[in-house]
């Protein structure tokens, strides 16, 4: 790819509310990657109640990373970015505690009999931070900008266009039946912003509809957000001010929490999670690490169009040669659930895929066959971010694969360079983390064969980063979009999992999730009720709302 194309592709990756950019962020800290489902037997010391709250006060929140901006069309929102975004912006839809989509800033979604046309009705009286009213035209301009943008148009490949029906009604015309369309509006492309600000391409002075608005931002130090007095959810937010402090070093973040310099923090280190859970008897901290919704997966992604990993038997040999349990035991003290696909066993979407398990003898047999077809060689480069834990993990994988007769070269690179390398298709294998959408429809763009383009294609960006062109996966994903019956929909995603286990674009390691630790004077940290009356999903893709939090006096 050219430098310009690579830069656009890198931005595209992040403007779709996906965890790909979190590959480095969530796994970059000392210790283990994000909190996983095996350690998450439950939350501890959680303070929740429905009594009359005490409004006012300030919350200081320690984040694992800084974010490079707040424009949904260009900025990189890993989990810390998602957390801040939920404070500044609202999405048109949101997940309830059962993982079902509900209207949020939208009042309702109505569809045509064939689900090829949706009408979005906007809530009355919603204002942007600058006082402008939010109308159907506001939403149309936001959506049209993202649809036309080179950076985001692939997300809208099934959207024909938008028409304002009334001041509060926007009609979305689709090219085909799409039953789960509102799920897509819970993501980064579903945020509501000032379209004038969006079109200006500014990234530093966000204007949304959220519960808090920008007061000051000193990157890599502090972002202060003040209460939005005109917030459309009357009576909220309860706090006067929130300050986000990026503290990338896990130990420094823990020290700040223990000293009372911050009130709560994101946790990515399995050992830290265990430490705070073991400290539960002191009643000093609330620990939120029970898996809710879907969690992301840590895995090695293979470029199925780049030799030698374009050979299916080479990929199968790697799968057999990978001892995920030994990896998890060595790096994570065995605290995480091993992965055999994009869904954990507790997920409603999980299906037994038949993913190949560690078998060194089978790996060696396949390696011999691959070498026979490749001039006696089976060698490739494995890349990843230059962090202590990831580097240790890369070395462990290298040792495992070399035991099967595979020659592996390791190269580390900074996050942005890694992303550009991957989406440009110039890699062979990479350490990666992704796929934590509560509904798989939002992950389908990364798996669909229509999103995989040849390595020499300079006109398109492959959002299917593994470039795995499997027509059976594409057919199953397309069929799932048009189904109303959840059981039938799940059956299609089972086909996707089974085909992945045969194609092997991903060598799965374990499931992970960001956790939260907070002082016990904070109430309802992740407990909230949607405007529709349902309880909200506590943590979605590593983030949670803050408008409902209040502090005990």
C-alpha positions in Angstrom: 0.0 0.0 0.0 1.1 3.6 -0.4 1.8 5.6 2.7 -1.4 7.7 2.1 -3.5 4.6 1.7 -1.9 3.0 4.7 -2.8 6.0 6.9 -6.4 6.0 5.7 -6.6 2.3 6.4 -5.2 2.7 9.9 -7.8 5.3 10.7 -10.5 3.1 9.2 -9.7 0.3 11.5 -10.3 2.5 14.5 -13.4 4.4 13.5 -15.6 1.3 13.5 -15.6 0.7 17.3 -13.6 -2.5 17.2 -10.9 -4.0 19.4 -8.3 -4.5 16.8 -6.4 -1.4 17.9 -6.6 -2.7 21.4 -4.2 -5.5 20.4 -1.4 -3.5 21.8 -3.3 -1.4 24.3 -4.9 -4.3 26.2 -1.9 -6.6 26.0 0.8 -4.0 26.4 0.9 -3.9 30.1 3.1 -6.0 32.4 1.4 -9.1 33.7 -1.4 -10.6 31.6 -3.9 -9.3 29.1 -7.4 -8.2 30.1 -9.5 -9.8 32.8 -10.8 -13.2 31.7 -13.8 -15.4 32.4 -12.1 -18.1 34.4 -11.0 -15.6 37.1 -14.3 -13.9 36.9 -16.3 -16.1 39.2 -18.2 -13.0 40.2 -17.9 -9.4 41.2 -16.9 -8.4 44.8 -18.1 -5.8 47.3 -20.4 -4.2 44.6 -22.3 -1.2 45.9 -25.7 -0.9 44.1 -28.9 0.6 45.4 -32.0 2.5 44.2 -32.2 4.9 47.1 -32.3 8.6 46.4 -28.8 9.5 45.2 -26.6 12.3 46.5 -25.7 14.4 43.5 -22.5 16.3 43.1 -18.8 15.6 43.5 -16.0 14.6 41.2 -14.7 11.3 40.0 -11.1 10.6 39.0 -10.8 7.6 36.7 -7.5 5.9 35.8 -7.3 4.6 32.2 -4.9 2.2 30.6 -4.1 4.4 27.7 -4.6 7.8 26.1 -6.7 8.2 22.9 -5.6 10.3 19.9 -8.9 12.1 19.4 -12.7 12.0 19.5 -13.9 12.3 15.9 -15.8 9.0 15.2 -14.7 9.2 11.6 -11.0 9.2 12.2 -9.9 8.7 15.8 -8.6 5.5 17.4 -11.0 4.3 20.2 -9.5 1.3 22.0 -11.2 0.4 25.3 -10.1 3.5 27.1 -11.3 5.6 24.2 -14.6 3.8 24.3 -14.9 4.6 28.0 -14.4 8.4 27.4 -16.7 8.3 24.4 -19.5 6.9 26.5 -19.1 10.0 28.7 -19.2 12.5 25.8 -21.5 10.8 23.3 -24.7 8.8 23.1 -25.4 6.1 20.6 -28.7 5.6 18.9 -29.0 2.1 20.4 -27.6 0.2 23.3 -27.5 -3.3 24.7 -29.6 -4.4 27.6 -28.4 -6.9 30.3 -29.5 -9.8 28.2 -27.4 -8.7 25.2 -30.5 -7.5 23.3 -30.5 -4.2 21.4 -32.7 -1.4 22.7 -33.3 2.2 21.5 -31.1 4.7 23.4 -30.9 8.1 22.0 -33.4 6.9 19.4 -36.9 6.6 20.8 -37.7 3.6 18.6 -36.9 1.7 15.5 -39.6 0.6 13.0 -39.0 -1.6 10.0 -40.8 -2.5 6.8 -42.3 -6.0 6.5 -39.2 -7.2 4.7 -36.7 -5.4 7.0 -35.2 -3.6 4.1 -36.2 -0.2 5.3 -35.9 1.2 8.9 -37.3 4.3 10.4 -35.4 5.8 13.3 -37.4 8.1 15.5 -35.3 10.5 17.6 -36.2 11.4 21.1 -37.8 14.8 21.6 -35.8 17.6 23.2 -32.3 16.3 22.8 -29.6 18.9 22.4 -26.0 18.9 21.5 -23.5 20.3 23.9 -23.5 23.6 22.0 -27.3 24.0 22.4 -28.3 22.9 18.9 -31.3 20.6 18.7 -30.9 17.1 17.5 -33.2 16.3 14.6 -33.5 13.7 11.9 -31.4 16.0 9.7 -28.6 15.9 12.3 -28.6 12.1 12.2 -28.8 12.1 8.4 -25.8 14.3 8.0 -23.8 12.3 10.6 -24.7 9.0 8.8 -24.2 10.4 5.3 -20.8 11.7 6.1 -19.7 8.3 7.4 -21.3 6.5 4.5 -19.5 8.7 2.0 -16.1 8.7 3.7 -13.3 6.6 2.3 -12.6 5.6 5.8 -16.0 4.2 6.8 -17.9 3.4 3.6 -17.3 -0.3 3.9 -19.5 -0.4 7.0 -22.4 0.9 4.9 -22.1 -1.5 2.0 -25.7 -2.6 2.6 -27.1 0.9 3.1 -28.7 2.5 0.1 -29.4 5.9 1.5 -31.1 8.2 4.1 -34.3 10.3 3.8 -35.7 12.7 6.4 -39.4 11.9 6.8 -40.2 14.4 9.6 -38.2 16.5 12.1 -37.8 13.4 14.3 -37.9 10.6 11.7 -35.1 9.3 9.6 -35.7 6.6 7.0 -32.8 4.3 6.2 -33.2 2.4 2.9 -31.2 -0.9 2.7 -30.1 -2.8 -0.3 -31.3 -6.1 1.2 -33.1 -7.5 4.2 -31.3 -6.8 7.5 -33.1 -7.8 10.6 -30.4 -6.9 13.1 -29.6 -3.4 11.6 -30.2 -1.5 14.9 -27.3 -3.4 16.5 -24.9 -1.6 14.2 -26.0 1.7 15.7 -24.7 0.8 19.2 -21.1 1.2 17.8 -18.8 4.1 17.1 -20.7 4.8 13.8 -23.9 5.1 15.8 -22.8 8.1 18.0 -24.6 11.3 17.6 -22.5 14.4 17.1 -22.7 17.9 15.8 -22.4 17.3 12.0 -20.7 20.7 11.5 -18.0 19.5 13.9 -17.9 16.0 12.3 -17.4 17.5 8.8 -14.7 19.8 10.1 -12.6 16.7 10.9 -11.5 18.2 14.2 -10.5 15.6 16.8 -9.8 17.6 19.9 -13.0 19.5 20.8 -15.9 16.9 20.7 -19.5 18.1 20.5 -21.9 15.4 21.3 -25.1 14.8 23.3 -23.6 12.9 26.2 -24.0 13.4 30.0 -20.7 15.3 30.2 -19.0 17.9 28.0 -15.4 18.9 27.5 -13.9 21.3 30.0 -10.1 20.7 29.3 -7.8 18.2 27.8 -4.1 17.9 28.2 -3.2 14.7 26.2 -1.3 12.0 28.2 -2.1 13.8 31.4 -5.7 14.7 32.1 -9.2 15.2 30.5 -11.7 17.0 32.6 -15.4 16.8 31.7 -18.1 18.8 33.3 -21.8 18.0 33.8 -24.1 18.6 30.9 -27.0 20.6 32.5 -29.2 20.0 29.4 -28.8 16.2 29.3 -31.8 14.5 27.8 -32.0 11.9 30.6 -33.6 14.2 33.2 -31.9 14.1 36.6 -28.7 12.8 35.2 -25.7 12.9 35.3 -25.3 12.8 39.1 -21.7 13.8 39.3 -20.5 17.3 38.6 -17.2 16.4 37.0 -15.2 13.5 35.8 -11.5 13.5 35.2 -9.8 10.8 33.1 -6.1 10.2 33.7 -4.2 7.9 31.3 -1.8 5.8 33.4 -0.4 3.1 31.1 1.8 1.4 33.7 -0.3 -1.1 35.7 1.7 -0.7 38.9 1.5 3.1 38.8 -2.2 2.9 38.3 -2.6 0.5 41.2 -0.5 2.8 43.4 -2.6 5.8 42.5 -5.8 3.9 43.4 -4.3 2.6 46.7 -3.2 6.2 47.6 -6.6 7.6 46.8 -5.3 9.8 43.9 -7.8 8.1 41.6 -11.2 6.7 42.5 -11.4 3.9 40.1 -9.4 2.3 37.3 -9.4 -0.1 34.4 -7.5 -3.3 35.1 -5.8 -5.4 32.4 -3.4 -7.6 34.5 -4.7 -10.9 35.7 -2.4 -10.8 38.7 -3.9 -7.4 39.6 -7.4 -8.7 39.4 -6.5 -11.7 41.6 -4.8 -9.3 44.1 -7.9 -7.1 44.4 -10.2 -10.1 44.6 -8.1 -11.6 47.4 -8.3 -8.2 49.1 -12.1 -8.3 49.1 -12.4 -8.9 52.8 -11.0 -5.4 53.5 -14.1 -3.9 51.9 -11.8 -1.2 50.5 -12.6 -1.9 46.8 -15.3 -3.0 44.5 -14.1 -5.4 41.8 -16.0 -5.7 38.6 -14.6 -8.7 36.6 -17.6 -10.9 36.0 -17.8 -11.4 32.2 -20.8 -9.6 30.8 -21.7 -9.7 27.1 -18.9 -10.9 24.9 -15.2 -10.8 25.7 -12.4 -10.3 23.2 -10.0 -13.1 22.1 -6.2 -13.1 22.2 -4.9 -15.1 19.2 -2.4 -15.2 16.4 -3.8 -14.0 13.1 -2.5 -15.6 9.9 -2.4 -14.0 6.5 -4.0 -16.7 4.4 -2.9 -15.0 1.2 0.8 -14.8 2.0 3.1 -17.8 1.7 3.7 -20.1 3.4 0.5 -19.6 5.4 -1.6 -19.6 2.3 -1.2 -23.4 2.5 -4.1 -24.9 4.6 -1.8 -27.7 5.9 0.7 -25.1 7.2 -2.0 -23.4 9.2 -3.2 -26.8 10.5 0.3 -27.6 11.6 0.5 -24.4 13.5 -2.8 -25.1 15.3 -1.6 -28.6 16.3 1.8 -27.2 17.4 0.3 -24.5 19.7 -0.1 -25.5 23.3 -2.6 -22.7 24.4 -2.8 -24.2 27.9 0.9 -24.0 28.5 0.8 -20.4 27.1 -2.0 -19.4 29.5 -0.4 -21.2 32.5 3.0 -19.5 31.9 1.8 -16.0 31.2 -1.5 -15.7 33.0 -1.2 -18.2 35.8 -4.0 -20.2 34.1 -6.6 -17.6 35.0 -8.3 -17.3 31.7 -10.6 -19.4 29.6 -8.9 -21.0 26.7 -10.3 -20.0 23.3 -11.3 -22.3 20.5 -13.2 -19.7 18.5 -14.6 -16.2 18.8 -17.1 -17.0 21.5 -16.6 -18.4 25.0 -18.6 -21.4 26.2 -20.8 -19.1 28.2 -21.8 -17.1 25.1 -25.2 -17.6 23.6 -23.5 -17.8 20.2 -21.0 -20.5 21.1 -20.9 -23.8 19.1 -18.5 -26.7 19.3 -16.4 -26.1 16.2 -14.0 -29.0 16.3 -11.1 -26.7 16.5 -7.9 -28.8 16.4 -6.2 -29.3 19.8 -2.5 -29.4 20.6 -0.9 -32.6 19.2 2.9 -32.3 18.6 3.1 -35.6 16.7 0.4 -34.5 14.2 2.1 -31.1 13.9 5.4 -32.7 13.0 3.8 -34.9 10.3 2.1 -31.9 8.7 5.3 -29.8 8.9 7.1 -32.5 6.9 4.4 -32.4 4.2 4.5 -28.6 4.0 8.3 -28.6 3.7 8.1 -31.2 0.9 6.0 -28.7 -1.1 8.1 -25.6 -0.2 11.6 -26.6 -1.0 12.3 -28.1 2.4 11.4 -24.9 4.2 8.6 -23.9 6.6 9.6 -20.5 7.9 7.7 -17.2 8.5 7.8 -14.0 10.6 5.7 -13.4 13.7 5.1 -9.8 14.6 3.6 -8.1 17.7 3.9 -4.9 19.9 7.1 -4.4 21.8 5.8 -4.9 25.3 7.3 -7.2 28.0 4.3 -9.6 28.2 3.7 -9.8 24.5 7.4 -10.3 23.8 7.5 -13.1 26.3 4.5 -14.7 24.6 6.0 -14.4 21.2 9.1 -16.2 22.4 7.0 -18.9 23.9 5.1 -19.5 20.7 8.4 -19.5 18.8 9.6 -22.3 21.1 6.5 -24.3 20.7 6.4 -24.0 16.9 10.2 -24.7 16.5 9.6 -27.9 18.5 7.4 -29.0 15.6 10.1 -28.1 13.0 8.9 -24.7 12.0 11.4 -21.8 11.8 10.0 -18.6 13.2 11.5 -15.1 13.1 10.1 -12.5 15.6 9.8 -8.8 15.0 8.2 -6.2 17.3 6.9 -2.9 16.2 4.9 0.0 17.6 1.1 -0.1 17.6 0.4 2.1 14.6 3.1 0.5 12.5 1.7 -2.9 13.4 -1.8 -1.9 12.4 -0.7 -0.4 9.1 1.4 -3.6 8.4 -1.6 -5.9 9.1 -4.2 -4.0 7.1 -1.7 -3.5 4.3 -1.3 -7.3 4.0 2.4 -7.3 4.2 2.6 -9.5 7.3 2.6 -13.3 7.6 1.5 -13.8 11.3 0.7 -11.4 14.0 -0.2 -11.4 17.7 -3.8 -9.9 17.8 -6.8 -9.2 20.0 -10.4 -8.6 18.7 -14.0 -9.8 18.3 -15.9 -8.6 21.4 -19.1 -7.3 20.0 -22.1 -8.5 22.0 -23.8 -9.4 18.8 -21.7 -11.1 16.1 -23.3 -9.0 13.3 -20.9 -6.2 14.3 -17.9 -8.6 13.9 -19.0 -10.0 10.6 -17.3 -7.4 8.5 -13.9 -8.8 9.8 -14.9 -12.3 8.6 -16.8 -11.8 5.4 -15.1 -12.9 2.1 -16.3 -9.6 0.6 -14.0 -7.8 3.0 -10.9 -9.8 1.8 -9.0 -8.4 -1.2 -5.9 -9.7 -3.0 -2.5 -8.4 -1.7 -1.9 -6.5 -4.9 -5.3 -4.7 -4.8 -4.5 -1.0 -4.2 -8.1 0.3 -4.5 -9.6 -1.5 -1.6 -8.8 -2.0 2.1 -9.3 -5.5 3.4 -11.2 -5.3 6.7 -10.9 -9.1 6.7 -7.3 -8.8 7.9 -6.6 -12.5 7.7 -7.9 -12.3 4.1 -9.7 -15.6 4.5 -12.1 -15.9 1.5 -14.5 -18.6 2.5 -17.8 -18.4 0.6 -19.5 -20.7 3.2 -18.7 -18.1 5.9 -20.0 -15.3 3.7 -23.3 -17.2 3.0 -23.8 -17.9 6.6 -23.2 -14.3 7.7 -25.6 -13.0 4.9 -28.3 -15.5 5.9 -27.9 -14.6 9.6 -28.6 -10.9 8.9 -32.0 -11.8 7.4 -33.3 -14.2 10.2 -35.8 -13.3 12.9 -35.5 -16.7 14.7 -32.6 -16.6 17.2 -32.1 -20.3 17.0 -31.8 -20.2 13.2 -29.5 -17.2 13.5 -27.3 -19.1 16.0 -27.2 -22.1 13.6 -25.7 -19.8 10.9 -23.0 -18.5 13.3 -22.3 -22.1 14.2 -21.4 -22.7 10.6 -19.1 -19.7 10.8 -17.3 -21.1 13.8 -17.0 -24.6 12.2 -15.6 -23.1 8.9 -13.1 -21.0 10.9 -11.9 -24.2 12.6 -11.3 -25.7 9.2 -9.8 -22.6 7.5 -7.7 -21.7 10.5 -7.1 -18.0 9.9 -6.7 -17.6 13.6 -4.7 -19.6 16.1 -6.8 -19.1 19.3 -5.2 -18.6 22.7 -7.6 -17.3 25.3 -10.6 -15.1 26.1 -10.1 -11.7 27.9 -12.0 -8.8 29.2 -11.1 -5.5 30.8 -12.1 -5.3 34.5 -12.7 -2.3 36.8 -11.7 -1.7 40.4 -13.3 1.2 42.4 -13.4 2.5 45.9 -16.5 1.6 47.9 -17.9 5.1 48.3 -19.0 5.0 44.6 -22.5 3.7 43.9 -23.9 2.0 40.8 -20.6 1.9 38.9 -21.9 -0.4 36.2 -25.6 -0.7 37.2 -28.0 1.4 35.2 -31.4 1.3 33.6 -32.0 2.1 29.9 -34.6 4.7 29.0 -36.7 1.8 27.8 -36.8 0.3 31.3 -34.4 -2.6 30.9 -31.2 -3.0 32.9 -28.2 -2.1 30.7 -25.3 -4.4 29.9 -22.8 -3.6 32.6 -19.6 -3.6 30.5 -19.7 -3.5 26.8 -16.4 -3.9 24.8 -14.4 -2.8 27.9 -16.5 0.3 28.7 -19.6 1.4 30.8 -21.7 4.5 31.2 -21.0 7.0 34.0 -24.1 9.1 34.2 -25.7 6.9 36.9 -22.7 6.9 39.2 -22.9 8.8 42.5 -20.7 9.2 45.6 -21.8 8.4 49.1 -21.1 11.3 51.5 
